[in-house]
Amino acid sequence: MKRLALFAVTLFALPLFAQQQPHNDFQVFAYLSDVGISWNESNGAVADANFGIAVSKFVSPRVSVELSVTKQGWWEYEPGPFVLGQPVVRFKHTVYPISLDGQYHFLTDSRWKPYLGAGVRYVQPNAQLRDISPRISPEINGGVAFMATPRLSIRFDAKQALRSQGGPGYDPGSRISVGVGWHF
């Protein structure tokens, strides 16, 4: 009787597993964030953007955990003399904010894959003119990935920090990014 039950389970289970589509549970995304274009008379049109990389691991078909790092520039101004309304002394700095987010993915039959998530963001600023402590902020995020192929996607993402006031230049409250993802 036990052999018959084992045979029946095997006979019915194999076709069920064979029908499941392969799940891309590991993903790497390269992205641009906070893209801006400005113009002035001395330089003309200037494009500026931050960039980063994210690694995502699915822990279930609908839930993933993502770790991302962004290279982000910011300006520090000396509170001193001004010429024509602009500060005379300013320093350009680079910070590398780290975000750890959990995301819930909505299963769809189309190539558009929306998601919502929440997590934390850590920023350790470096400044010359004042002492600034690291910041840890809760954040929410959401976006959509367009699956161009089963292994390649184009992703649009937005993150919003959850705090009572706006962030300083090195840690803006809102961040929008677009990137390309590879799924393994």
Buried (B, 14 or more C-beta within 10 A) or exposed (E): EEEEEEEEEEEEEEEEEEEEEEEBBEBBBEBBBBEEEEEEEEEEEEEEBBBBBBEBEBEEEEEBBBBBBBBBBBEBBEEEEEEEEEBEEEEEBEBEBBBEBBBBBEEEEEEEBBBEBBBBBBBEBEBEEEEBEEBEBEBBBBBBBBBEEEEEBBBBBEBBBEEEEEBBBBBBBEBBBBBBBEBE
